[in-house]
Amino acid sequence: MLRDYELVVILNPEMADEAIGSSIEKLKGWITAKGGTITAQEQWGRKKLSYPVKRHREGIFVLTQYQGETQSNRELEGNLKLSEEVLRYLLVKKE
């Protein structure tokens, strides 16, 4: 059963522009590899953080809305935790 999810990712601000694009494509690949479908994606750009995260005062925000299986989120979260490009992420099930 497919459910709707929202994923907000904060990327390392020290990345080059082409590296940001490849990180977003890698994120899309993680979702679609497990049968997920991306419904919308927005790049909010560079924003100042409320508090330092891994010694960074700003980050590059990306919002992804997708449909996917509940079981596939564990692997997606594992990939996000291991990625050095990702400072923080928030994955929420939409009602």
C-alpha positions as CSV (number, residue, x, y, z in Angstrom):
1,M,0.0,0.0,0.0
2,L,1.4,3.3,-1.0
3,R,1.3,6.3,1.4
4,D,2.1,9.9,0.9
5,Y,5.3,11.3,2.6
6,E,7.1,14.6,2.9
7,L,10.9,14.6,3.2
8,V,12.9,17.8,4.1
9,V,16.6,17.4,3.8
10,I,19.3,20.0,4.8
11,L,22.4,19.6,2.7
12,N,25.9,20.8,3.5
13,P,26.3,24.4,2.4
14,E,29.9,23.9,1.4
15,M,28.9,21.7,-1.6
16,A,29.5,23.0,-5.1
17,D,26.4,23.6,-7.3
18,E,26.9,20.5,-9.4
19,A,27.4,18.4,-6.3
20,I,24.0,19.7,-5.0
21,G,22.3,18.5,-8.2
22,S,23.9,15.1,-7.9
23,S,22.9,14.8,-4.3
24,I,19.3,15.6,-5.2
25,E,19.5,13.0,-8.0
26,K,20.9,10.4,-5.5
27,L,18.0,11.2,-3.2
28,K,15.5,10.6,-6.1
29,G,17.2,7.3,-6.9
30,W,16.9,6.1,-3.3
31,I,13.2,6.7,-3.4
32,T,12.5,5.3,-6.8
33,A,14.7,2.3,-6.4
34,K,12.2,0.9,-3.9
35,G,9.1,1.6,-6.0
36,G,8.4,5.1,-4.7
37,T,7.0,7.8,-6.9
38,I,8.1,11.5,-6.5
39,T,5.1,13.8,-6.8
40,A,6.8,17.1,-6.2
41,Q,10.2,18.5,-5.3
42,E,11.3,22.0,-4.4
43,Q,14.8,23.4,-3.7
44,W,14.3,26.1,-1.1
45,G,17.9,27.2,-1.4
46,R,20.4,28.3,1.2
47,K,18.9,29.3,4.6
48,K,20.2,30.3,7.9
49,L,19.9,27.7,10.7
50,S,18.5,28.5,14.1
51,Y,21.5,26.8,15.8
52,P,24.7,25.3,14.4
53,V,24.4,21.8,13.0
54,K,27.7,19.9,12.6
55,R,29.5,23.3,12.8
56,H,27.4,24.9,10.0
57,R,25.3,28.0,10.5
58,E,23.4,27.6,7.2
59,G,22.2,24.8,5.0
60,I,20.6,24.0,1.6
61,F,17.0,22.9,2.0
62,V,15.2,20.5,-0.3
63,L,11.6,19.4,0.0
64,T,10.5,16.1,-1.6
65,Q,6.9,14.8,-1.6
66,Y,6.6,11.2,-2.7
67,Q,4.4,8.1,-2.5
68,G,6.1,4.9,-1.2
69,E,5.9,1.8,0.8
70,T,6.3,2.0,4.6
71,Q,9.1,-0.6,4.6
72,S,11.2,1.3,2.1
73,N,11.5,4.3,4.5
74,R,13.9,2.4,6.8
75,E,16.4,1.9,4.0
76,L,15.9,5.5,2.9
77,E,16.5,6.8,6.4
78,G,19.6,4.6,6.7
79,N,21.0,6.1,3.5
80,L,20.3,9.6,4.7
81,K,22.0,8.9,8.1
82,L,25.1,7.6,6.3
83,S,25.4,10.4,3.7
84,E,28.0,13.0,4.5
85,E,26.2,15.5,2.4
86,V,23.1,15.5,4.6
87,L,23.2,17.5,7.8
88,R,19.6,16.8,8.9
89,Y,16.4,15.4,7.5
90,L,12.8,15.1,8.6
91,L,10.5,12.4,7.1
92,V,6.8,12.8,7.8
93,K,3.7,10.7,6.7
94,K,1.0,13.0,5.3
95,E,-2.6,12.3,6.3
